[in-house]
Amino acid sequence: MTSAPRRPKIILFGDSITQVSFSASDCGWGACLADRYQRRADILNRGFSGYNSGWFLKFAATNEGKTDLFEHEGVRLVTIFFGANDASDPSLNERQHVSLETYQSNIKDIVSLTRSNFGQAVNIILISTPPVCHDGRLRFQKERYKENATGKLERTLELSGKYAEGAKEVANELGLPFLDLWTKMQFTSSGERENWRDFLSDGLHFSASGNKFMGESLIEMIDQLLPDLSVKPCPESGGINSSSVCQSIQRKGPWHDEIDHTQPNKVFQGL
């Protein structure tokens, strides 16, 4: 018997912002993606808290890393989301800091590894560093370290902006879709968002509203730039049910309203 096609996969590469993207309490953006692709694709979270782009490449070169990151079939889309740690101030956080030039080179290497393992035609979305809220970072310092808080910013809006621009340059050079989160979170077509700082729980990581914004922004980009992967919800209910449509990823199992209860075997024949 010929085996049926396996469920396609979408893989999320990144740091802690990706690792916690399945958070139930914070409405994680990875969970938003899993919700959109229910019964169609498995979302694999490969986020590593505290990692910079260089450490990710080190792990990718190990036997464990190769298995964990790349031994997957049917990968249709990969998101690459690094920079929050790379963009640390070199004098205040030398341990995680990666120079901008090296960061750009590392992102290119991650793209190359993604293509060599999943095929040149695999879809890739490159995501920029998010903005940094200074007040939020200082407040987080005081809450976590109390009297040992330095009062110095190891991550800044200016530095994150430089790395976001660096990621954009890489995306343009490689011809990749680019989600400029640094800009999109802060600004609309009419100017600065008054509430953009609310998107960040500690000045760096996403709050529930930030996760929702990120998830919706990513899905919007897929809908616009990768239409064959776009899932169109039911126009009436907005749900991912029998009226939802995806051009290239079919649902697994018949919809319940396709099952004749008097002849339930009929619809399952040949699957």
N, C-alpha and C positions, 0 to 999 in steps of 0.2 A: 504494500500500500504506500502510495506517495504521501510524504508528510506534508501537512498543510503549512502555508507560510506563517512564520512566527510574527508576533505583534511587533511593529516597528518601535524604534527607540529614539528618544531625544535625551541628550546628555548635557549636563550643566557643569562646566569646569570653572572653578573659582576659589575664593578664599572664604572667610567666615560669613560674608554676606550671602554667599551661595550655600554654605553648609547649613545655615539656619533658615534657608528659604522654604523649608517644609514646616516651619513652626505653625502649630495650630493656634497658639495664643496670640501671635502677631500676624495672622492671616498671610503667611509666607508667599512670596511671589512664585516660588517653585510649585507650591500647592495650587496657585491660580492656574498655572500652566497644566498641571495634572488634571485639574477640573475640566479644562477646555478639551483635553484629549482623552477623557474617560472612554473606555472601551475601544480606543483606537491606537494609542501609543503609550508605552511605559516611559515615564520621566525618571532618569537616573541621576541622582544627586552626587556629584563628585567635587564637593566643596571642601576645603581644608583650612580650618580656622588658623589664623596667624601666618599663613604661608604668603610669601611673595612669589612672583613669577619664576624666580630662579630656583626656589625650593621645590616648586611644583615640577619643574624640569628634572631636578635631581631624583624626585620620587618616580617620575615617569621612566627614568632610565633603569630602575630596579626591576627584578623579576616580579615582585609584588605589585609594583606600580603598573607595569605593562599589562598584567592580568586584570587588575582592578579598573584601569582606565580604558583599555583598548580591546580587550577580548570580548567584543559584543557584536552581534550580527544585526543587520537591518537598521543601522543608525541613519536617521534621516536629517537630523539637525543637531548641531553642537553650539552652545553658547560659551564664549570665553570672556571671563569677567574678573580681571585682576587690576591692581593698581592702588588699592586703598592702603596696603602695607608698603608697597614699593615706594610710594610717594611720601613716606615718613621723612621728617627733617633729619638729615644726615648727622647733625651734631647732637640731637636729642634722642634719636632712635637709630643708631648706626646698625644695630642688629638686623632690623627688617628693611632698612633703606636699600634701594637699588637705583643706580643712576638712571636718568631718563633714557640715555642712549642704550644702556644695557636692557632696560625694560622693553624698549621697542624691539630690540633684537630677540629677546625672550618670547615676546608675543608672536613674532614671525616664526620662531622655532615651534611654538605650541600649535600654530596653524599648520605648519609643515607636518608635524607628527599626526595631527588630526586627519589630514588628507592622506598621508601615507598608510594609515591604519584603516580608515573608513572609506577611502576612495576619493579621487579628485573631484567627484561630483557632489560630495557631501555638502549640505548647506551649513554655513557658519555665520553666526552673528557675533560681532565684537562689541562689547559693552564698555563704556568709559567708567572711570572712577566717579562716584557720586560726589556732590559738593560736601564741604565740611562746615558745620556750624560751630564757631568758636565758643560761644557761650555754653553750648551743650557739652563740648569736650571738657571745658573747665569745670562745669557742674559735675560731670561724670568723675573727673579726677577727685574732687572733694568727697563725693559719696563713696568712692571705692577706697581711696588711700588716706582719707581724713587728714590728720596733721602732717602726713608725709607727702601730700600733694605738692607738686613743684610749682604749680601756677603757670607753667610754660606749655606752649602748644607744640606737641610733637607731630601734629598733623594740622595743616592749614588749608583754607580755601584757595589761596594762591598756588600752593604746591599741587593740590589735587587738580586744579585747573590746567596746570602745565602738563600733567600726565594724561589728562583727558584729551588735550590737544595732541599729545604724542600718540595716543591710541588712534585718534582720528587720522593722523598722517599715515599710520600703518594700514588702517582700513582702506584709505584711498589708494595707497600704493598696491595693495593686494586685491582691490576690487571687491571688498566685503561690505555687506550691510553693517551700518554702525549706529548703535543706539547711544546718542550723546546725552547720557543721563545727567552729567554735570550741568549742561545748559538747560535741558528740558525740565529738570526739577526746579530750577531757579527762575526761569523766565517763560512768559507766554509771548505771543505776537504783540501784545500791548504793553509789555514791560515786565518788571520783576513781580513774582508771586509774593504776596504778603505772607503767606503761610508756609513757604517752602521749608523753613526750619522745623516745622511740625512733622515733616517726613522722616526725621532722624531722631531715634530714641536717645542716643548718647552723643549726638553731634557727628556720628560716623555711620552707625548701623541703622537699618530701617525700622521705623515704628510700624504699627499696623497700617496707618494711612500711607506711609512710604512704600510698604510692600504692595499695597493695592495699586498705587500709582505705577510702580515698577512692573507689576504683572500686566496691567492694562496697556502700558506702553509697549511691552514686548509683544503681546498679542496683536496690538495695532500694527506693529512693524511687520510681523509675519503676514497679517492680512493684506498689507499693502505691497510688500516686496517679495513674498514667497506664497503667492496665491494658491499654488497646488497643495500647500500644507495648511491652508487656512480652513478652520472649522467654522461653518456658519450655523449658529444656534437656530432653534425653532423660531420662526418669525413671530409666532403668537405667544408662546410661553417664555421664550428666551432660554430654554433649557437644552441640554445636550441629549435629545431623545430621538425618536424615530423620524422627526422632521428636520433634524440637523444634517448637514451635508459637508463632506470633505472630498475634494476632487481626487486625491491620490492615496488617502488612508481610509480604508473601509472599516466599518465597525466589526467587532468580533461577536459572533453569535447573532441569530435573528432577533429583531426587535420583538418584544412580547406580543405586539398587536399583529405580528405576522404569523403567530402560532394558532392553528385551528385546534381548539381544545377537543374536538371530536376525532381528529387525526393528528395528534401532536408529533408523530414520527415523520410525517411528510416533509415538513420544512427543514428537518435536520438531515435528511438523506443527501448524501454527496458532499457533506461538509468535511 
